[in-house]
């Protein structure tokens, strides 16, 4: 898969060109060589995001050298202090302790600088990766949810990114620290007593064998855990987003049982993954303690023979004891990589996801003035689905015309709006605005010429003012007030203590569904586009508010082309024309009265909703 992405919009350019990445199969159990190869590929893939901080990383490496030298000196001075004490050399002891104190202060200062710098670089790296991932997802547009569930995406851009960054930054620095400790401490061991040092090093293959046996099992458990945890988070996101539905169906217990079942599966793999870590730690501890006991025994013999003094043996044992940290750490890396590589691949999978809609490099800016829409021989089916949504439909919607899109669920009403906005591209045929093929214009200019109000409008946790500016970034105060008055949102906004500066969302006011809907309609007024799409914009309002909105929208529709995605037939009364989606890939066009006379399905649906059939 190419690392150089086609972008869905010429205003969205990947500033970072990533190298090609070859994914490992999800069910693979790679050996150490394959794992290291994957790790190198992942590091090369995300390295551009860390390039700006390379100087700070070099500084951290130098600090690690200084810290290791200081630790080495501290252990040696401790042994020297023991020798001075046992020989009653108190003057030398005082000098040794003074040097030890100075080195301790320097060591802690360097450690503070290192860990502070690490967190600073780490958080900058997190910001870049999360920003890049979220930006990429947003420019892929919402059809990405056809491939990734929302909860799973949340898991990928949070916990998986944390694991990725631990692997990219923490693991290499820890590895360097371990190598430095090994070099300095082993050198000191050989300097003190080369025979004891050789005996200690002969035990190292045992530590390698323990991790070699456990690493593949950790990798398999980690891959299953991340997959199941993503499924669990998707279910939790779905449940929390549909509490009203859960309560109305009284299925709290059933949903809880399903959640419990998913949690049990994720918990099983999490426990297995952590059990392997615990087992490795215990096995390692037993081995290191046994090795230490054996070395002490051999050292006592040297002391009795006069070849070694007590303080030097103390330093030797401390060096040897602290060698367990890098040995354990290095042996743990292959086990940790199994989980980290799995998490990293899930993040890269998002970054590598390609848009189904590619903007032409020669795309021009759309400047629609009339808003005429032409649908020409349109063929469309969703990827992976056999059902044909549109089977060669053609239709002309005149500039300024108001057309209601009506039909059974799944017949293509919202799909036509999605194609108009180029969330998807048809398999055949084209859509033209004022005679211009929408594939030949930039996505930004296309969507800027369309104002749309979805059933579930988009708002951010910010002020009403900032949410209105989502529709028009440079809107003046008066323009915002006029738009709110036109949608009847001003009726409640002017009563708020802070007016347009009132916070809404999780940390602000709790507006009703109808109030949010009217604010969304105000956004459409503010956008002032030649084409207006209403996805049942009045569905969340009471009858009085609905009547006001109908009146407001009738003014807004003047000199604008309007598409009303009608789920209720009361919404089409003021439309100039009706497009009925038959559900078999075709559509029928006519006025409301014409279709009532000539289209049995349309007549039946209207009668069912209005109650006319029942009254007859």
C-alpha positions as CSV (number, residue, x, y, z in Angstrom):
1,X,0.0,0.0,0.0
2,X,1.4,3.3,-0.9
3,X,2.4,5.7,1.8
4,X,1.8,8.7,-0.5
5,X,-2.0,9.3,-0.2
6,X,-4.4,10.7,-2.6
7,X,-6.2,13.4,-0.7
8,X,-10.0,14.0,-0.9
9,X,-9.6,17.8,-1.0
10,X,-6.8,20.0,-2.4
11,X,-7.0,22.2,0.7
12,X,-6.2,19.1,2.8
13,X,-2.6,18.1,2.0
14,X,-0.6,15.6,3.9
15,X,2.5,17.6,4.8
16,X,4.2,14.5,6.0
17,X,5.0,11.8,3.4
18,X,5.0,8.5,5.1
19,X,6.9,5.4,3.7
20,X,5.1,2.3,2.6
21,X,4.0,0.0,5.4
22,X,3.3,-3.7,5.0
23,X,0.8,-5.0,7.5
24,X,1.2,-8.3,9.3
25,X,-1.8,-10.6,9.2
26,X,-4.1,-10.1,12.2
27,X,-3.9,-13.7,13.2
28,X,-0.1,-14.1,12.7
29,X,2.2,-15.2,15.5
30,X,5.5,-13.6,14.4
31,X,8.8,-14.7,15.6
32,X,11.4,-12.3,17.0
33,X,12.9,-11.5,13.6
34,X,9.5,-10.7,12.0
35,X,8.6,-8.7,15.1
36,X,11.7,-6.6,14.9
37,X,11.2,-6.1,11.1
38,X,7.6,-4.9,11.8
39,X,8.9,-2.6,14.6
40,X,11.4,-1.0,12.3
41,X,8.7,-0.5,9.6
42,X,6.4,1.1,12.2
43,X,9.1,3.4,13.5
44,X,10.0,4.5,9.9
45,X,6.3,5.1,9.2
46,X,5.8,7.5,12.2
47,X,9.3,8.9,12.4
48,X,8.4,12.0,10.4
49,X,6.1,13.0,13.2
50,X,9.0,12.9,15.6
51,X,11.6,14.6,13.4
52,X,11.0,18.1,14.8
53,X,12.1,16.9,18.2
54,X,15.2,15.0,17.1
55,X,17.5,17.5,18.9
56,X,15.7,17.0,22.2
57,X,15.9,13.3,21.8
58,X,19.7,13.5,21.3
59,X,19.8,15.7,24.5
60,X,17.8,13.0,26.4
61,X,20.3,10.4,25.2
62,X,23.2,12.5,26.5
63,X,21.4,12.8,29.8
64,X,21.0,9.0,30.0
65,X,24.8,8.7,29.6
66,X,25.3,11.1,32.4
67,X,22.8,9.4,34.6
68,X,24.4,6.0,34.0
69,X,27.9,7.4,34.8
70,X,26.6,8.9,38.0
71,X,24.9,5.7,39.1
72,X,28.0,3.7,38.4
73,X,30.1,6.2,40.4
74,X,27.5,6.1,43.3
75,X,27.7,2.3,43.6
76,X,31.5,2.4,43.6
77,X,31.6,5.2,46.3
78,X,29.2,3.1,48.5
79,X,31.6,0.2,48.3
80,X,34.5,2.5,49.1
81,X,32.7,3.9,52.1
82,X,32.2,0.4,53.4
83,X,35.9,-0.3,53.0
84,X,36.8,2.9,54.8
85,X,34.4,2.1,57.6
86,X,35.6,-1.4,58.2
87,X,39.2,-0.2,58.2
88,X,38.4,2.8,60.5
89,X,39.6,5.3,57.9
90,X,37.2,8.0,59.0
91,X,38.9,10.9,57.2
92,X,38.7,9.1,53.9
93,X,35.2,8.1,54.7
94,X,34.1,11.8,55.1
95,X,35.6,12.7,51.8
96,X,34.0,9.7,50.1
97,X,30.6,10.6,51.5
98,X,30.9,14.2,50.4
99,X,31.6,13.1,46.8
100,X,28.7,10.7,47.1
101,X,26.4,13.5,48.1
102,X,27.5,15.7,45.2
103,X,27.0,12.9,42.7
104,X,23.6,12.1,44.1
105,X,22.5,15.7,43.7
106,X,23.8,15.8,40.1
107,X,22.2,12.5,39.3
108,X,18.8,13.7,40.5
109,X,19.1,16.9,38.6
110,X,19.9,15.0,35.4
111,X,17.0,12.6,36.1
112,X,14.6,15.6,36.6
113,X,15.8,17.1,33.3
114,X,15.4,13.8,31.5
115,X,11.9,12.9,32.7
116,X,10.6,16.4,32.2
117,X,12.1,16.6,28.6
118,X,10.7,13.1,27.9
119,X,7.1,14.1,28.9
120,X,7.4,17.3,26.9
121,X,8.5,15.5,23.7
122,X,6.0,12.7,24.4
123,X,3.0,15.0,24.7
124,X,4.1,16.9,21.5
125,X,4.3,13.6,19.7
126,X,0.9,12.6,21.0
127,X,-0.6,15.9,19.8
128,X,0.9,15.4,16.3
129,X,-0.3,11.8,15.9
130,X,-3.7,12.3,17.3
131,X,-4.2,15.5,15.3
132,X,-3.0,13.8,12.1
133,X,-5.3,10.8,12.7
134,X,-8.4,12.8,13.5
135,X,-7.8,15.1,10.6
136,X,-7.4,12.2,8.3
137,X,-10.6,10.6,9.6
138,X,-12.5,13.8,9.2
139,X,-11.3,14.3,5.6
140,X,-12.3,10.7,4.8
141,X,-15.8,11.9,5.8
142,X,-18.4,10.0,7.7
143,X,-18.5,7.0,5.3
144,X,-15.4,5.8,7.2
145,X,-18.0,4.5,9.7
146,X,-18.9,1.9,7.1
147,X,-15.4,0.4,7.8
148,X,-14.7,1.2,11.4
149,X,-17.2,1.4,14.3
150,X,-17.1,4.7,16.3
151,X,-16.1,3.1,19.5
152,X,-13.3,1.1,17.8
153,X,-12.0,4.4,16.3
154,X,-12.1,6.0,19.7
155,X,-10.0,3.1,21.1
156,X,-7.5,3.5,18.2
157,X,-7.0,7.2,18.6
158,X,-6.7,7.0,22.5
159,X,-5.3,3.9,24.0
160,X,-3.8,2.5,20.8
161,X,-2.0,5.7,20.1
162,X,-0.7,5.7,23.7
163,X,0.8,2.3,23.1
164,X,2.2,3.3,19.8
165,X,4.0,6.3,21.4
166,X,5.3,4.2,24.2
167,X,6.8,1.9,21.7
168,X,8.2,4.6,19.5
169,X,9.7,6.8,22.2
170,X,9.8,5.0,25.6
171,X,11.1,1.6,24.4
172,X,14.1,2.9,22.4
173,X,15.2,5.2,25.2
174,X,14.8,2.5,27.8
175,X,16.7,0.1,25.5
176,X,19.5,2.7,25.3
177,X,19.5,3.1,29.1
178,X,19.6,-0.7,29.5
179,X,22.6,-1.0,27.1
180,X,24.5,1.8,28.9
181,X,23.9,0.2,32.2
182,X,25.0,-3.2,30.9
183,X,28.2,-1.7,29.4
184,X,29.2,0.3,32.5
185,X,28.2,-2.2,35.1
186,X,29.6,-5.3,33.3
187,X,32.9,-3.3,32.8
188,X,32.9,-2.7,36.6
189,X,32.3,-6.3,37.3
190,X,35.2,-7.4,35.2
191,X,37.4,-4.7,36.7
192,X,36.5,-5.9,40.2
193,X,36.8,-9.7,39.6
194,X,36.8,-11.1,36.1
195,X,36.2,-14.7,37.3
196,X,33.0,-13.8,39.1
197,X,31.9,-11.7,36.2
198,X,32.3,-14.6,33.8
199,X,30.2,-16.9,36.1
200,X,27.5,-14.2,36.2
201,X,27.4,-13.8,32.4
202,X,27.2,-17.6,31.9
203,X,23.7,-17.4,33.4
204,X,22.3,-15.0,30.8
205,X,21.0,-17.6,28.3
206,X,18.5,-18.7,30.9
207,X,16.9,-15.3,30.9
208,X,16.7,-15.2,27.2
209,X,15.0,-18.6,27.1
210,X,12.3,-17.5,29.5
211,X,11.2,-14.6,27.3
212,X,11.6,-16.6,24.1
213,X,9.0,-19.1,25.4
214,X,6.5,-16.4,26.6
215,X,6.7,-13.7,23.9
216,X,4.6,-15.4,21.2
217,X,1.8,-16.2,23.7
218,X,1.8,-12.5,24.8
219,X,1.5,-11.4,21.2
220,X,-1.5,-13.6,20.5
221,X,-3.3,-12.5,23.7
222,X,-2.5,-8.8,22.9
223,X,-4.0,-9.0,19.4
224,X,-7.1,-10.6,20.6
225,X,-7.4,-8.1,23.5
226,X,-7.2,-5.0,21.3
227,X,-9.7,-6.4,18.9
228,X,-12.2,-7.3,21.6
229,X,-11.6,-4.1,23.5
230,X,-12.5,-2.1,20.3
231,X,-15.7,-4.1,20.0
232,X,-16.5,-3.5,23.6
233,X,-16.0,0.3,23.3
234,X,-18.1,0.3,20.1
235,X,-21.0,-1.3,22.0
236,X,-20.6,1.1,25.0
237,X,-20.6,4.1,22.6
238,X,-23.7,2.7,20.9
239,X,-25.5,2.1,24.2
240,X,-24.7,5.5,25.7
241,X,-25.9,7.2,22.5
242,X,-29.2,5.4,22.6
243,X,-30.3,5.6,26.2
244,X,-33.8,6.8,25.2
245,X,-34.3,3.8,23.0
246,X,-33.0,1.4,25.6
247,X,-35.4,2.8,28.2
248,X,-38.4,2.9,25.8
249,X,-37.9,-0.8,24.9
250,X,-37.2,-1.7,28.6
251,X,-34.2,-3.7,27.4
252,X,-31.8,-2.5,30.1
253,X,-31.2,-6.0,31.4
254,X,-30.7,-7.4,27.9
255,X,-28.3,-4.7,26.9
256,X,-26.4,-5.2,30.2
257,X,-26.2,-8.9,29.5
258,X,-24.7,-8.2,26.1
259,X,-22.3,-5.8,27.5
260,X,-21.3,-8.3,30.2
261,X,-20.7,-10.9,27.6
262,X,-18.5,-8.6,25.5
263,X,-16.7,-7.5,28.6
264,X,-16.0,-11.1,29.7
265,X,-14.4,-11.8,26.4
266,X,-12.2,-8.7,26.5
267,X,-11.4,-9.4,30.2
268,X,-10.4,-13.0,29.3
269,X,-7.7,-11.8,26.9
270,X,-6.6,-8.9,29.1
271,X,-6.2,-11.3,32.0
272,X,-4.3,-13.7,29.9
273,X,-2.0,-11.0,28.6
274,X,-1.3,-9.7,32.1
275,X,-0.9,-13.2,33.5
276,X,1.9,-13.8,31.0
277,X,3.6,-10.6,32.2
278,X,3.2,-11.6,35.9
279,X,4.6,-15.1,35.1
280,X,7.6,-13.7,33.3
281,X,8.3,-11.3,36.2
282,X,8.2,-14.1,38.8
283,X,10.3,-16.5,36.8
284,X,12.8,-13.7,36.2
285,X,12.9,-12.8,39.9
286,X,13.6,-16.4,40.9
287,X,16.4,-16.7,38.4
288,X,18.0,-13.4,39.4
289,X,17.9,-14.2,43.1
290,X,19.3,-17.6,42.7
291,X,22.1,-16.1,40.6
292,X,22.8,-13.6,43.3
293,X,23.0,-16.2,46.0
294,X,25.5,-18.2,44.0
295,X,27.7,-15.1,43.3
296,X,27.7,-14.2,47.0
297,X,28.7,-17.7,47.9
298,X,31.6,-17.5,45.4
299,X,32.6,-14.1,46.6
300,X,32.8,-15.2,50.2
301,X,35.5,-17.7,49.2
302,X,37.5,-14.9,47.6
303,X,37.2,-12.8,50.8
304,X,38.4,-15.7,52.9
305,X,41.4,-16.1,50.5
306,X,42.2,-12.4,50.8
307,X,41.6,-11.8,47.1
308,X,38.6,-9.5,47.7
309,X,37.6,-7.0,50.4
310,X,34.1,-6.6,51.8
311,X,33.4,-3.2,50.4
312,X,34.4,-4.2,46.9
313,X,32.2,-7.3,47.1
314,X,29.4,-5.1,48.2
315,X,29.9,-3.0,45.1
316,X,30.1,-6.1,42.9
317,X,26.8,-7.5,44.4
318,X,25.1,-4.1,43.9
319,X,26.3,-3.8,40.3
320,X,25.1,-7.4,39.7
321,X,21.8,-6.8,41.4
322,X,21.1,-3.7,39.3
323,X,22.0,-5.6,36.2
324,X,18.7,-7.3,36.7
325,X,16.9,-4.1,35.6
326,X,18.4,-3.9,32.1
327,X,18.4,-7.7,31.7
328,X,14.8,-7.9,32.6
329,X,14.0,-4.8,30.5
330,X,15.7,-6.1,27.4
331,X,14.2,-9.6,27.8
332,X,10.8,-7.9,28.2
333,X,11.0,-5.9,25.0
334,X,10.0,-8.7,22.6
335,X,7.1,-9.5,24.9
336,X,6.1,-5.8,25.0
337,X,6.5,-5.5,21.3
338,X,3.9,-8.1,20.7
339,X,1.3,-5.8,22.2
340,X,2.7,-2.6,21.0
341,X,3.0,-3.7,17.3
342,X,-0.7,-4.8,17.4
343,X,-1.7,-1.4,18.7
344,X,0.5,0.5,16.3
345,X,-0.9,-1.4,13.3
346,X,-4.4,-0.5,14.4
347,X,-3.4,3.2,14.3
348,X,-1.6,2.9,11.0
349,X,-4.7,1.1,9.6
350,X,-6.6,4.3,10.2
351,X,-3.9,6.5,8.8
352,X,-3.7,4.3,5.7
353,X,-7.5,4.3,5.2
354,X,-8.3,5.7,1.7
355,X,-11.3,7.9,0.8
356,X,-13.7,6.5,-1.8
357,X,-14.0,10.0,-3.2
358,X,-10.8,11.4,-4.8
359,X,-10.6,15.0,-5.8
360,X,-9.1,15.6,-9.2
361,X,-5.8,17.5,-9.1
362,X,-7.2,19.9,-11.7
363,X,-10.4,20.5,-9.8
364,X,-11.8,24.1,-10.1
365,X,-13.7,26.2,-7.7
366,X,-17.5,25.9,-8.0
367,X,-19.4,29.1,-8.3
368,X,-23.0,28.1,-8.5
369,X,-25.3,31.0,-9.0
370,X,-28.6,29.4,-10.0
371,X,-28.5,26.1,-8.2
372,X,-29.9,23.9,-10.9
373,X,-29.3,20.2,-10.3
374,X,-29.1,17.6,-13.1
375,X,-29.0,13.8,-12.3
376,X,-27.9,11.9,-15.4
377,X,-28.1,8.1,-15.7
378,X,-27.1,7.6,-12.0
379,X,-26.1,4.1,-10.9
380,X,-25.2,3.5,-7.3
381,X,-24.9,0.7,-4.7
382,X,-23.1,0.8,-1.4
383,X,-19.9,-1.2,-1.4
384,X,-20.3,-4.7,0.0
385,X,-24.1,-4.6,-0.5
386,X,-26.0,-6.3,-3.2
387,X,-29.0,-3.9,-3.2
388,X,-29.0,-1.4,-6.0
389,X,-30.0,2.0,-4.7
390,X,-30.1,3.8,-8.1
391,X,-30.5,2.0,-11.4
392,X,-29.9,4.6,-14.1
393,X,-32.1,7.4,-12.7
394,X,-32.2,10.8,-14.5
395,X,-33.9,14.0,-13.3
396,X,-33.7,17.7,-13.7
397,X,-34.3,20.0,-10.7
398,X,-34.8,23.6,-11.9
399,X,-33.1,26.5,-10.2
400,X,-35.2,27.8,-7.3
401,X,-37.5,24.7,-7.4
402,X,-38.5,23.0,-4.1
403,X,-38.5,19.3,-4.4
404,X,-39.6,16.8,-1.8
405,X,-37.7,13.4,-1.7
406,X,-40.2,10.8,-0.6
407,X,-40.1,7.0,-0.3
408,X,-39.8,4.0,1.9
409,X,-36.8,3.7,4.3
410,X,-33.6,2.7,2.4
411,X,-35.0,3.7,-1.0
412,X,-32.3,6.4,-1.5
413,X,-33.6,9.7,-0.3
414,X,-30.6,10.5,2.0
415,X,-28.3,8.7,-0.5
416,X,-29.1,11.3,-3.2
417,X,-28.1,14.0,-0.7
418,X,-24.9,12.1,0.1
419,X,-24.0,11.8,-3.6
420,X,-24.8,15.5,-4.1
421,X,-22.3,16.3,-1.3
422,X,-19.9,13.8,-2.8
423,X,-19.7,11.7,0.4
424,X,-19.8,8.9,-2.1
425,X,-19.3,8.7,-5.9
426,X,-21.7,6.8,-8.2
427,X,-20.5,3.7,-10.1
428,X,-21.9,5.3,-13.3
429,X,-23.5,8.5,-14.4
430,X,-23.0,12.0,-13.0
431,X,-24.6,14.9,-11.1
432,X,-24.2,18.4,-12.4
433,X,-24.8,21.8,-10.7
434,X,-25.5,24.6,-13.1
435,X,-24.3,22.3,-15.8
436,X,-20.9,21.5,-14.1
437,X,-20.0,18.0,-13.2
438,X,-19.5,17.9,-9.4
439,X,-16.5,15.6,-9.9
440,X,-14.7,18.4,-11.7
441,X,-14.8,20.9,-8.8
442,X,-13.2,21.0,-5.4
443,X,-15.0,19.3,-2.5
444,X,-14.8,22.4,-0.3
445,X,-16.3,24.7,-3.0
446,X,-19.0,22.1,-3.7
447,X,-20.1,21.8,-0.1
448,X,-19.8,25.5,0.5
449,X,-22.6,25.9,-2.1
450,X,-25.0,23.7,-0.2
451,X,-26.6,24.5,3.1
452,X,-27.9,21.4,4.9
453,X,-29.8,20.6,8.1
454,X,-29.6,17.0,9.1
455,X,-32.0,15.3,11.5
456,X,-29.0,15.1,13.9
457,X,-27.3,18.4,13.5
458,X,-23.6,19.0,14.4
459,X,-22.6,21.2,17.3
460,X,-19.4,21.6,19.3
461,X,-19.0,22.2,23.0
462,X,-18.6,26.0,22.7
463,X,-20.7,29.1,22.6
464,X,-23.8,29.6,20.4
465,X,-21.7,32.2,18.5
466,X,-18.9,29.8,17.7
467,X,-21.4,27.2,16.6
468,X,-23.1,29.7,14.2
469,X,-19.6,30.5,12.8
470,X,-19.3,26.8,11.8
471,X,-21.7,27.8,9.0
472,X,-20.0,31.1,8.2
473,X,-16.7,31.9,9.8
474,X,-16.8,35.7,9.2
475,X,-20.4,36.2,10.1
476,X,-21.1,39.5,11.8
477,X,-23.1,40.0,15.0
478,X,-26.1,41.3,13.1
479,X,-26.0,38.4,10.5
480,X,-26.1,35.9,13.4
481,X,-29.0,37.7,15.1
482,X,-30.9,37.9,11.8
483,X,-30.4,34.2,11.1
484,X,-31.5,33.2,14.6
485,X,-34.6,35.4,14.3
486,X,-35.5,33.8,10.9
487,X,-35.3,30.3,12.5
488,X,-37.1,31.5,15.7
489,X,-34.0,30.5,17.7
490,X,-33.7,34.1,18.9
491,X,-36.8,33.6,20.9
492,X,-34.9,31.7,23.5
493,X,-31.3,33.0,22.9
494,X,-32.2,36.6,23.8
495,X,-33.5,35.4,27.1
496,X,-30.2,33.7,28.0
497,X,-27.9,35.6,30.4
498,X,-25.0,35.6,28.0
499,X,-27.0,35.5,24.7
500,X,-24.9,34.4,21.8
501,X,-22.0,33.8,24.2
502,X,-23.8,31.2,26.1
503,X,-22.1,27.8,26.3
504,X,-23.9,24.8,24.9
505,X,-22.9,21.1,25.0
506,X,-21.4,19.0,27.8
507,X,-20.1,21.9,29.8
508,X,-22.9,24.4,29.0
509,X,-26.6,24.8,28.6
510,X,-28.8,21.7,28.1
511,X,-31.0,22.8,25.2
512,X,-34.0,20.8,24.1
513,X,-34.0,18.9,20.8
514,X,-36.2,21.5,19.3
515,X,-34.0,24.3,20.4
516,X,-30.9,22.6,18.9
517,X,-32.9,22.0,15.7
518,X,-33.8,25.7,15.4
519,X,-30.2,26.6,15.9
520,X,-29.2,24.2,13.1
521,X,-31.7,25.9,10.9
522,X,-30.2,29.3,11.8
523,X,-26.9,27.9,10.5
524,X,-28.5,27.1,7.2
525,X,-29.9,30.7,7.0
526,X,-26.4,32.0,7.8
527,X,-24.7,29.9,5.2
528,X,-26.9,31.5,2.5
529,X,-26.1,28.9,-0.2
530,X,-27.9,28.6,-3.5
531,X,-28.9,25.0,-2.7
532,X,-30.7,24.0,0.5
533,X,-31.1,20.4,1.8
534,X,-33.5,19.8,4.7
535,X,-33.5,16.4,6.3
536,X,-36.9,16.6,7.9
537,X,-35.8,19.9,9.5
538,X,-39.0,20.4,11.4
539,X,-39.3,16.9,12.8
540,X,-38.1,17.8,16.3
541,X,-40.5,20.7,16.8
542,X,-43.9,21.0,18.3
543,X,-46.8,21.9,16.0
544,X,-46.6,25.7,16.8
545,X,-42.9,25.9,16.3
546,X,-43.2,23.7,13.2
547,X,-45.6,26.2,11.6
548,X,-43.2,29.1,12.3
549,X,-40.4,27.1,10.7
550,X,-42.5,26.3,7.7
551,X,-43.1,30.0,7.2
552,X,-39.5,30.8,7.7
553,X,-38.3,28.2,5.3
554,X,-40.7,29.3,2.7
555,X,-38.9,32.7,2.7
556,X,-35.5,31.0,2.7
557,X,-36.5,29.0,-0.3
558,X,-36.9,32.0,-2.5
559,X,-34.4,32.0,-5.3
560,X,-32.8,28.8,-3.9
561,X,-33.1,25.2,-4.9
562,X,-34.4,23.2,-2.0
563,X,-34.5,19.4,-1.4
564,X,-36.6,18.2,1.4
565,X,-35.8,14.7,2.6
566,X,-39.3,14.0,3.8
567,X,-40.0,11.2,6.3
568,X,-43.4,12.6,7.1
569,X,-45.8,13.5,4.3
570,X,-47.0,16.6,6.1
571,X,-43.6,18.1,5.2
572,X,-44.2,18.0,1.5
573,X,-47.3,20.2,1.3
574,X,-45.4,23.3,0.2
575,X,-43.1,21.5,-2.2
576,X,-43.3,22.4,-5.9
577,X,-42.7,18.8,-6.9
578,X,-42.3,15.3,-5.4
579,X,-39.7,12.7,-6.3
580,X,-40.9,9.3,-5.1
581,X,-38.2,6.7,-4.6
582,X,-39.8,3.4,-5.5
583,X,-37.2,1.3,-3.7
584,X,-36.3,-0.7,-6.8
585,X,-33.6,1.8,-8.1
586,X,-36.2,4.0,-9.9
587,X,-38.1,7.1,-9.0
588,X,-41.3,8.7,-10.1
589,X,-41.7,12.5,-10.5
590,X,-44.9,14.6,-10.1
591,X,-46.8,17.0,-8.0
592,X,-48.3,15.9,-4.7
593,X,-51.8,15.8,-6.4
594,X,-50.6,14.0,-9.5
595,X,-48.9,11.2,-7.5
596,X,-52.0,10.8,-5.3
597,X,-53.9,10.0,-8.4
598,X,-51.4,8.0,-10.4
599,X,-49.1,6.3,-7.9
600,X,-50.7,3.6,-5.7
601,X,-47.7,3.2,-3.3
602,X,-47.6,7.0,-2.7
603,X,-51.3,7.2,-2.2
604,X,-51.2,4.3,0.3
605,X,-48.3,5.8,2.2
606,X,-50.0,9.3,2.5
607,X,-53.3,7.7,3.6
608,X,-51.6,5.6,6.2
609,X,-49.8,8.6,7.7
610,X,-52.7,11.0,7.5
611,X,-55.2,8.5,8.7
612,X,-57.4,8.9,5.6
613,X,-57.4,5.2,4.9
614,X,-58.6,4.5,8.5
615,X,-61.4,7.1,8.2
616,X,-62.7,5.6,5.0
